[in-house]
């Protein structure tokens, strides 16, 4: 990658919860998300289990942003929704602000939801087209029975100014707004209950390129002003790098690498992370031409038949027989940089060679 792009990103030690090693605001422990799937073959129907998120554990410290990247279908959005309990979990736990969410009743969870919100990917489909902007932003406050009508109206005005829309937009409907304006409404709605934690589920992927940087900068300025904590899910690696303090790389429902943002882009350790970042274009033609593109071969395994060993083994150019039978744990390689790879050290030092194809075929039997 080119030089560090930290446009507007808060300092790594901003805020009382911004230091590494502090008690996390969000703690995910061995989280699993599964879906029942019916497979029909002729007249026969077989019920199978699709594993969307497999044994994920991570912490998000207060006032910080954890970026979550990975190719489509890796389970990023499912993980984000499961953390805020919009998606049922099969096993594991999520702790938010010291509260274990798995044991809460409906009414208890409803009260906790004021502290956690989500900004959805599509700003149009996530907004009720029959409601005005002011009604959309006020809706969470009405559901939570917060304040009087006058105080809610005042809150709506404050939020419109905060996200850069102004009160002139209050009476408009979503169809009258541009994509960027709709996403600003979505951000204002998420902020209405004064949350501590927001899941940003690919908030810029449905927007024009010219608008994406504006929304990213808006999220950063709001975080600095209100001291928020983000889980920022995106495909755009440049955006993830500019806004995130730490970055987690996800593949087939598992976290394969997690590190400080600058450290990850400077020194990636997992073969999948290396390939993912090598595929991201750099806007400097000279640098782009001199880069080595890592092209992965092989097929991504089916979620219905997850490999026994490393989930990336079928596409990894460095795989050995151990990778086919033993899943690598997510262990600390150095200074908080964690990676799930048996041979990351040998690969980095250039001393690791993959086994021959006959040996691998023997290991697959």
C-alpha positions in Angstrom: 0.0 0.0 0.0 1.0 3.6 -0.4 1.7 6.0 2.5 -0.7 6.0 5.5 -4.0 7.7 4.7 -5.4 8.7 8.1 -7.5 11.6 6.9 -9.5 12.9 9.9 -9.1 9.7 11.9 -9.1 10.4 15.7 -5.8 9.9 17.4 -5.3 6.4 18.7 -5.5 7.6 22.3 -8.4 10.1 22.0 -10.9 9.9 24.8 -11.0 8.2 28.2 -11.6 4.8 26.5 -9.1 5.3 23.7 -6.1 3.6 25.1 -5.2 0.0 24.2 -5.6 -2.4 27.1 -8.6 -0.5 28.6 -11.8 -2.4 29.5 -13.7 -2.8 26.2 -17.2 -1.3 25.6 -18.1 -4.3 23.5 -16.8 -7.8 24.1 -17.7 -10.7 21.7 -16.8 -14.2 23.1 -16.9 -17.3 20.9 -19.9 -16.0 18.9 -21.6 -18.4 16.5 -24.5 -17.6 14.1 -26.2 -20.4 12.2 -29.1 -20.6 9.7 -31.2 -23.7 9.1 -31.4 -24.5 5.4 -33.7 -26.9 3.6 -32.1 -28.6 0.6 -34.4 -30.3 -1.9 -33.3 -33.2 -4.1 -36.2 -34.5 -6.1 -39.0 -35.3 -3.6 -36.6 -35.5 -0.7 -35.8 -32.5 1.6 -32.7 -32.5 3.8 -32.3 -30.0 6.7 -28.8 -28.7 7.0 -27.1 -25.9 9.0 -25.3 -23.0 7.4 -22.6 -21.5 9.5 -22.5 -17.8 8.9 -20.3 -16.8 11.8 -18.0 -19.3 13.5 -16.4 -18.9 16.9 -15.6 -15.2 16.7 -14.1 -13.4 19.7 -13.1 -9.7 19.7 -13.1 -6.6 21.8 -13.9 -3.0 20.9 -12.6 -0.3 23.3 -14.6 2.8 24.0 -14.2 5.8 21.7 -12.5 3.7 19.0 -13.4 2.3 15.6 -12.9 -1.3 14.7 -12.9 -1.8 10.9 -14.2 -5.1 9.6 -13.2 -6.1 6.1 -13.5 -9.2 3.9 -15.0 -10.3 0.6 -18.8 -10.6 0.1 -20.4 -13.4 2.0 -17.7 -13.6 4.7 -20.2 -12.9 7.4 -19.3 -9.2 8.2 -22.9 -7.9 8.3 -24.2 -10.9 10.1 -21.6 -10.4 12.8 -22.5 -6.7 13.2 -26.2 -7.5 13.4 -25.6 -10.3 15.9 -23.6 -8.0 18.2 -26.5 -5.6 18.6 -29.0 -8.6 18.8 -30.7 -8.0 15.5 -29.7 -11.5 14.5 -30.2 -14.5 16.8 -27.0 -16.2 17.9 -26.5 -20.0 18.2 -23.9 -19.8 20.9 -21.4 -17.5 22.6 -22.0 -14.2 24.2 -22.0 -10.4 23.6 -21.2 -8.0 26.5 -22.1 -4.4 26.0 -21.0 -1.8 28.6 -20.6 -4.6 31.2 -24.0 -6.2 30.5 -24.3 -9.7 29.1 -26.9 -9.3 26.3 -27.6 -13.0 25.9 -29.6 -13.3 29.2 -31.8 -10.3 28.8 -35.6 -10.3 28.4 -37.4 -8.4 25.7 -38.1 -5.4 27.9 -34.5 -5.4 29.3 -33.0 -5.5 25.8 -35.3 -2.7 24.7 -33.8 -0.5 27.3 -30.3 -1.4 26.4 -30.9 -0.7 22.7 -30.8 3.0 23.4 -27.1 2.6 23.8 -26.5 0.7 20.6 -27.7 1.6 17.1 -27.0 0.7 13.4 -26.5 2.7 10.2 -27.7 0.5 7.3 -26.1 0.0 3.9 -28.9 1.2 1.7 -30.1 4.6 2.9 -33.3 4.4 0.8 -34.7 1.0 1.7 -33.9 1.5 5.4 -36.1 4.7 5.5 -39.9 4.6 5.6 -40.9 6.4 2.4 -44.2 7.6 3.9 -42.5 9.5 6.8 -40.8 12.9 6.7 -37.2 13.4 7.7 -38.3 14.8 11.1 -40.6 11.9 11.7 -37.9 9.4 10.8 -35.4 10.9 13.2 -38.0 11.3 16.0 -39.3 7.7 15.7 -36.7 6.0 17.9 -37.4 8.6 20.6 -41.1 7.9 20.5 -40.5 4.2 20.6 -38.3 4.6 23.6 -40.7 7.1 25.1 -37.9 9.7 25.5 -38.9 13.3 26.5 -41.9 15.4 25.5 -43.0 16.4 22.0 -41.2 19.7 22.4 -38.0 18.2 23.6 -38.1 15.6 20.8 -38.6 18.4 18.2 -35.6 20.2 19.7 -33.5 17.0 19.5 -34.4 16.6 15.8 -33.3 20.1 15.0 -30.0 19.5 16.8 -29.4 16.3 14.9 -30.2 17.8 11.5 -27.6 20.5 12.2 -25.1 17.9 13.4 -25.2 15.8 10.3 -25.1 18.9 8.0 -28.7 18.9 6.7 -30.4 21.9 8.4 -34.0 22.4 9.4 -35.1 23.1 5.9 -35.0 19.3 5.3 -37.3 18.4 8.2 -40.5 18.3 6.1 -39.1 16.4 3.1 -39.6 12.8 2.2 -36.8 10.3 1.4 -37.7 10.3 -2.3 -36.9 14.0 -2.4 -33.3 13.5 -1.1 -30.1 12.4 -2.7 -28.3 9.3 -1.6 -25.9 11.2 0.6 -28.7 13.2 2.2 -30.6 10.0 2.9 -27.6 8.5 4.6 -27.2 11.6 6.7 -30.8 11.1 7.8 -29.9 7.5 8.7 -27.0 8.6 10.8 -29.1 11.3 12.5 -31.7 8.6 13.3 -29.0 6.3 14.8 -27.8 9.2 16.9 -31.3 10.2 18.2 -31.2 8.1 21.4 -27.6 9.2 22.3 -26.0 5.8 21.8 -22.5 4.8 22.9 -21.9 2.2 20.1 -22.9 2.3 16.4 -22.6 -0.5 13.8 -21.9 1.1 10.5 -22.9 -1.6 8.1 -21.2 -0.6 4.8 -22.6 2.9 5.1 -20.8 4.2 2.0 -21.0 1.3 -0.4 -24.3 2.5 -2.0 -23.2 6.0 -2.5 -21.4 7.8 -5.3 -17.6 8.0 -4.9 -17.7 11.8 -4.6 -20.1 11.4 -1.6 -18.3 8.5 0.2 -15.5 10.7 1.6 -18.0 13.2 2.9 -19.9 10.6 4.9 -16.7 9.1 6.2 -15.5 12.5 7.4 -18.9 13.1 9.0 -18.7 9.9 10.9 -15.2 10.8 12.1 -16.2 14.3 13.2 -19.3 13.0 15.1 -17.1 10.4 16.8 -14.7 13.1 18.0 -17.5 15.4 19.2 -19.7 12.7 20.9 -17.1 10.1 21.9 -18.8 7.3 20.1 -17.5 3.7 19.4 -17.9 2.3 15.9 -17.9 -1.1 14.2 -17.2 0.0 10.6 -18.0 -2.6 8.0 -16.9 -1.9 4.5 -15.3 -3.2 1.3 -13.4 0.0 0.6 -10.0 -0.6 2.2 -9.0 3.1 1.9 -12.1 4.1 3.8 -11.5 1.5 6.4 -7.9 2.6 6.9 -8.8 6.3 7.2 -11.4 5.8 9.9 -10.3 2.8 11.9 -8.0 2.4 14.8 -7.9 -1.4 14.5 -8.9 -3.6 11.6 -10.2 -7.2 11.7 -10.1 -9.3 8.5 -12.9 -11.9 8.1 -13.0 -14.9 5.9 -15.8 -17.6 5.8 -17.2 -16.5 9.1 -13.9 -16.4 11.1 -11.5 -13.6 12.0 -8.1 -14.5 10.3 -6.2 -11.3 11.3 -6.6 -8.4 13.7 -4.2 -5.5 14.3 -3.7 -1.8 14.6 -4.8 -0.2 11.3 -1.5 1.2 10.2 0.3 -2.0 11.3 -2.0 -4.2 9.3 -1.6 -2.3 6.1 2.1 -2.0 6.6 2.8 -5.6 7.7 0.1 -8.1 6.9 0.8 -11.6 8.1 -2.1 -13.8 6.8 -2.0 -14.9 3.2 -5.6 -13.9 2.7 -5.0 -10.4 4.0 -2.0 -10.1 1.7 -4.2 -11.0 -1.3 -7.0 -8.8 -0.2 -4.9 -5.7 0.1 -2.9 -6.4 -3.1 -6.2 -6.3 -5.0 -7.0 -2.7 -3.8 -6.0 -0.2 -6.4 -3.7 2.7 -5.6 -4.3 6.1 -7.3 -0.6 6.5 -8.2 0.0 4.9 -11.6 3.8 4.5 -10.9 3.2 2.7 -7.6 0.3 0.7 -9.0 2.4 -0.7 -11.9 5.2 -1.7 -9.6 2.9 -3.6 -7.2 2.7 -7.4 -7.1 -0.9 -8.6 -7.4 -1.6 -11.8 -5.5 -4.3 -13.8 -7.5 -6.0 -16.5 -5.4 -6.9 -19.8 -7.1 -9.3 -22.5 -5.9 -12.8 -22.2 -4.7 -14.2 -20.8 -1.5 -15.7 -23.7 0.5 -19.4 -24.0 1.0 -20.9 -22.7 4.2 -22.7 -26.0 4.5 -19.5 -28.0 4.5 -17.0 -25.9 6.3 -13.5 -27.4 6.3 -12.2 -29.2 9.3 -8.9 -27.4 9.2 -8.0 -23.9 8.1 -11.0 -22.3 6.3 -8.5 -20.7 3.8 -6.6 -23.8 3.0 -8.4 -24.5 -0.3 -7.1 -21.2 -1.7 -3.9 -20.7 0.2 -0.7 -20.9 -1.9 1.3 -21.9 1.3 -1.0 -24.6 2.6 0.5 -27.8 4.0 -1.1 -31.0 5.3 -1.4 -29.6 8.8 -3.7 -26.8 7.5 -6.1 -29.4 6.1 -6.7 -31.0 9.5 -6.0 -28.5 12.3 -7.7 -25.1 12.4 -5.2 -22.4 13.4 -6.2 -20.4 16.5 -6.1 -16.6 16.5 -2.9 -16.0 18.4 -0.9 -12.9 19.1 2.1 -12.6 16.8 3.6 -9.4 18.1 2.5 -6.2 19.9 -1.3 -7.0 19.7 -1.1 -8.1 16.1 -3.1 -11.4 16.0 -3.2 -13.9 13.1 -4.8 -17.3 12.5 -2.1 -19.0 10.5 0.1 -22.0 11.4 3.0 -20.8 9.3 2.8 -17.0 9.4 6.4 -16.6 10.7 7.9 -18.9 8.1 5.9 -17.2 5.3 7.0 -13.7 6.5 10.7 -14.8 6.6 10.5 -16.6 3.3 11.5 -20.0 4.7 8.1 -21.7 4.2 7.5 -23.8 1.1 4.1 -25.4 0.3 4.0 -29.2 0.0 3.7 -30.8 -3.4 0.3 -31.4 -4.9 0.4 -35.2 -4.4 1.1 -34.7 -0.7 -1.8 -32.4 -0.5 -4.1 -34.8 -2.3 -3.0 -37.5 0.1 -3.9 -35.2 3.0 -7.4 -34.5 1.6 -8.3 -38.2 1.6 
